[in-house]
Amino acid sequence: MLFRWLRNRRRRRLLADPMPGEWRDVLDRNYQHYRDLPLGDRDRLCDLLRVFVDEKRWEGCAGLEVTDEMKVTIAAQACLLTLNLDDPHDVYRHADTILLYPAQYAPVEQHRDAAGVVHERPTARLGEAHYMGPVVLSWASALAGARDEDDGRNVVYHEFAHKLDMADDLTDGTPPLHSREDYAEWVRVMTREFHTLRDRTATGKATLLDEYGATNVAEFFAVATEFFFEKPKQVQRRHPQLYDVLQRYFRQDPAARMR
């Protein structure tokens, strides 16, 4: 209780001062979706990202020097997802550290073959989210996703959707929802949509959602989140029930505010 009181007091003091003007310049320059938000949502997003920037530990990898521009650009995208959620400052409490690489990176993975021999191989990645651990991102990809809001690809949305999914200590494609009725509708719609994507991908049929969402239910939620914010009108038109359950969860209607 004392820790919560101290934390909230520190946040109030932080938000009592105006946000640096150069941070708004970063948002105007780098984050296209920010410019589509109503003024009240912009102000709330700025408050969320300021707390996010202050409370996370930021580390550059492969020689990258982390700047305020990087922090603000990434924090704004992560906080858009939590804009209307309950306790938005604390939704990412298990993502204490953000690791940034300059661009695509290739961690070495170990693989044991049928004979028991362990092989090491680098696997190229743009981002990853660890349960109870850091979020790892390519800065080049994070910036590209922020500046292009309608290509269906946003590595920050994708990896922080995984963090939302993990908030109930499960990685099952279902974040903590608002009611028992929401859970029932979520499972019904998301299960059907996942299997439809998997079946169409397996038979080579065209899909709106990225085929990577057919990997498993956790990746489906992350991919669906990307498209919900990046291609909302297309999702609403072609997958109306998917759009509806995501709208009810995020408590946002991005299709209505897209230019």
Disulfide bonds with the S-S distance in Angstrom:
none
